[in-house]
Amino acid sequence: MRGQAEIAIRDLLRHHEPDKALPAPLTLFDKLWLSHVVTERDDGLALLWIDRHFVHEGSHHAFGQIAARGAKVARPDLTFGVADHYVPTRGRGLPIPDASVARMVDQLSANTAAHGITLFGLDDARQGIVHVTGTEQGLTLPGLTVVCGDSHTSTHGAFGAYAFGIGASEVAHVLATQTLWQKKPKRMRVGVDGMIGLGITAKDIMLTVIATIGADGAAGHAIEFAGSAIRGLSMEGRMTLCNMSIEAGGRCGMVAPDETTFAYLAGRPFAPAGDVWTAAIDDWRRLPTDADAAFDREVTLDGADIAPTVTWGISPEQALPITASVPDPAGMADAVKAAATRDALDYMALAPGQKLDTIAVDRVFIGSCTNSRIEDLRAAAGVLAGKRAKVPGLVSPGSSLVKQQAEQEGLARIFTEAGLEWVESGCSMCVGMNGDMVAPGERCASTTNRNFKGRQGPGARTHLMSPAMVAAAAVTGHLTDVRRFS
Amino acid sequence: MRPFVTETAAMLKLPVANVDTDQLIPARFMKEPRKPEGYGRFLLHDLIAEADMPKPEAGQTILVARRNFGCGSSREAAVYALADFGFRAVIAPSFGDIFASNCVKNGVVPATVSEADAEALLAAGNLPVTIDLEAQRIACGNVVVDFAIDPVWRTQLLKGWDDIDLTLAEADSIAAFLARDAAGRPWAAPRR
């Protein structure tokens, strides 16, 4: 491994670090970092070049900040707008009934138009959730820095990019300068080796990782997911994995690019083509972590131990295999953990010791930047085919193009025949900003990323799980081990 | 941004772990413009509606909570809600990374303490608290604890720097980077 590939990456990085001797060997993250440093201060703060910046309706604070300074958008050609957080999932093409939602959507159109930014707006066939549209359009590539004012920007790390969520002040900074001041995070390797079982998905892997290391377990770290179980994942699976890096506290998550990545990207609208594509592949092959590169922290899981996993509480770290029971705070030595468990059980209206697969649900949701891509919809439809859901539910595809494809493949019909509602694409019931909410006290089996108190609506009770597990819950009316269906 | 040196005030004690940004400001309020009323009125809106939960009071400018404070979404509105209410420092054993960074951009100090020290502060009497950023020390009656903060953030908060001004002074470095980068990564631009 230390041979030609390493020499080549040194050539690539030499363009950026002409005066410095490169430390050997390097991780994927080191390579991404080094190739974006514009300048570095003595205190270690580095100014990084940003290759892609996505904005959405929530970015209005940042546009306001640059307007207040009289600044222009430095690189509209590297900035892309997507309408997703507030968009209605029904009645597309009609005026938006909620005036404050309409204002948010209109404001994005006005801000992007004023600065010459390409917008995937409500009337665009490519509209969708920013982390689905951006990647399916080929805007995210290996070796890039990608930012957006949304914590789930970590999704784009699936391509071997350094992708992270930022706040409004940082969005304003990127708009004005196309750069960001950053401290270099520590490097963490999460290895998942071995064969994962039938019916086990990236979502189960990630919920298991979070339950293992805690919701702040990767704080201050850039995570690289590696190992044979990760290599075997599709791009959709890798995106699910990297998406929830933030739920483990990580600054970002990433998977080294490989043939799976290149095959996914080939021919995408904004991806390189022709000679540039050939040159790109050549460079991208040099990005993976060098064989004996060091990480600040390593965690290893055995893929064979991972079961279909669900959350039972109000933090993503409160997750267990579906075969387990609700924990009992009475048996906990740690008083703070016991208090948190009691609080969670109280909010979730669960009893200690209750078997997880007996928990009845009131509705299901399939969607969000975590699990709404075509592969996710196929997995859910695979369970639902020919069956009726016992509870109501919403299916919101990740993008309008995913929606179209799912309709062509007959998946939409499976959902509607099962009694679920098939709607347009957006953040929808994951965050409830557009009015798609779980009613107070209702329990929802959801493919989303956060089971926080009130996340899907005030008083809503969320159980996170994979799309196939949500489909299984829809069919039986309670949390269910999807392996019963296979 | 207003520089931060020391602050002495009443403290809000929130004995809760994983207080996420959805709890700091529920998503449904973010459609509201921040000005002129500010987001302080939405701070911890749903959480403090629960029985036995301490409520923020006027005059409190320092908050202490349990681990993983500010986890979740990147919404800077979570910090706007704190800052607009009047909070100038948050103390916890760990923070969501993006939240902590957003704090610094708004002049709010994210002070990291050990789990034991957070518990000591939560258990301290209702006395005024002093947080000294220069000395990285928190004092509340006879509870005196040190806190950690990234040195870069500490300097930024002490001086009240503006990032964009800092960056605009780097125009030459940016131009030099772009010249090198064009040769090194011809594939990096989106195809048009």
Interface residues (C-beta under 8 A of the other chain):
Chain A: L12 L13 H15 H16 P18 S35 V38 T39 D43 G44 L45 L47 W49 D51 R52 G58 H61 R69 A71 D77 L78 Y86 S100 V101 R103 M104 G138 L139 L141 G143 L144 G149 D150 S151 T153 F164 G165 I166 G167 A168 S169 E170 A172 H173 A176 T177 Q178 T179 W181 K183 P185 G214 A215 D216 A219 G220 I246 G249 G250 R251 P269 F270 A271 P272 A273 V276 W277 A279 A280 D283 I314 S315 E317 V336 A339 A340 D343 V431 G432 M433 R450 F452 K453 G454 R455 P458
Chain B: P15 V16 A17 N18 D20 D22 Q23 P26 A27 R28 M30 K31 E32 R34 D46 L47 R66 R67 N68 C71 G72 S73 S74 R75 E76 A77 V79 S94 F95 G96 D97 I98 F99 S101 N102 K105 N106 E115 E119 D150 P151 V152 T155 D163 I164 L166 T167 L168 E170 S173 I174 F177 L178 R180 D181 A183 G184 R185 P186 W187 A188 A189 P190 R191 R192
